[in-house]
């Protein structure tokens, strides 16, 4: 899921972006996931595996379980594209953002959380102009929220959603481990779903932000 917000001038630029988000549930070798990692990297770059869809300009990964060594392997596998990712010793966290080498941007800033819960990049589109201020600036914020109930997740959302919307023209995505709209977003027959942090999430987002997926796919019954 994700939310976007920003100026109308950048709207056309952002609408052209293709963004994938994926909870990969571990990519490290110790968990036997090296083949999964290789398959994912190839799928993100190989036009024959896209099944007619446009390959992603930006990819947000959650639960990478990545330490410093694994992040080196991910950067090597990704090649010339930009990468920002967390490095922890945990086997249950980790976020990473991959920028396609075909996306004509420069990285203005890249920061990763030491706890493995979020990372973000501030990007600027390249132009033919010699003006250093030319080009559009936007941000990508990827998060993996705690899969718990109570104050831990509520405080996480309060902290993250105080900082993230302050970034220029931010696109927020990832795995929030929370059902925002139970009537639309819950596919389970059981009512045992996690809504912890829902109030904090809704309060933090301003009218200038929107749920991009729900805006494009208003029908909850239709698979995408």
Rosetta blueprint (number, residue, H / E / L):
1 X L
2 X E
3 X E
4 X E
5 X L
6 X L
7 X L
8 X H
9 X H
10 X H
11 X H
12 X H
13 X H
14 X H
15 X H
16 X L
17 X L
18 X L
19 X E
20 X E
21 X E
22 X E
23 X E
24 X L
25 X L
26 X L
27 X L
28 X L
29 X H
30 X H
31 X H
32 X L
33 X L
34 X H
35 X H
36 X H
37 X H
38 X H
39 X H
40 X H
41 X H
42 X H
43 X H
44 X H
45 X H
46 X L
47 X H
48 X H
49 X H
50 X L
51 X L
52 X L
53 X L
54 X L
55 X L
56 X L
57 X L
58 X E
59 X E
60 X E
61 X E
62 X E
63 X L
64 X L
65 X L
66 X L
67 X L
68 X H
69 X H
70 X H
71 X H
72 X H
73 X H
74 X H
75 X H
76 X H
77 X H
78 X H
79 X L
80 X L
81 X L
82 X L
83 X E
84 X E
85 X E
86 X L
87 X L
88 X L
89 X L
90 X L
91 X L
92 X L
93 X L
94 X L
95 X E
96 X E
97 X E
98 X E
99 X E
100 X L
101 X L
102 X L
103 X L
104 X L
105 X E
106 X E
107 X E
108 X E
109 X E
110 X E
111 X E
112 X E
113 X L
114 X L
115 X L
116 X L
117 X L
118 X E
119 X E
120 X E
121 X E
122 X E
123 X E
124 X E
125 X E
126 X L
127 X L
128 X L
129 X L
130 X L
131 X L
132 X L
133 X L
134 X L
135 X L
136 X L
137 X E
138 X E
139 X E
140 X E
141 X E
142 X E
143 X E
144 X E
145 X L
146 X L
147 X L
148 X L
149 X L
150 X L
151 X H
152 X H
153 X H
154 X H
155 X H
156 X H
157 X H
158 X H
159 X H
160 X H
161 X H
162 X H
163 X H
164 X H
165 X H
166 X H
167 X L
168 X L
169 X L
170 X E
171 X E
172 X E
173 X E
174 X E
175 X E
176 X L
177 X L
178 X L
179 X L
180 X L
181 X L
182 X H
183 X H
184 X H
185 X H
186 X L
187 X L
188 X L
189 X L
190 X L
191 X L
192 X L
193 X L
194 X L
195 X L
196 X L
197 X L
198 X H
199 X H
200 X H
201 X H
202 X H
203 X H
204 X H
205 X L
206 X L
207 X L
208 X L
209 X L
210 X E
211 X E
212 X H
213 X H
214 X H
215 X H
216 X H
217 X L
218 X L
219 X L
220 X L
221 X L
222 X L
223 X L
224 X L
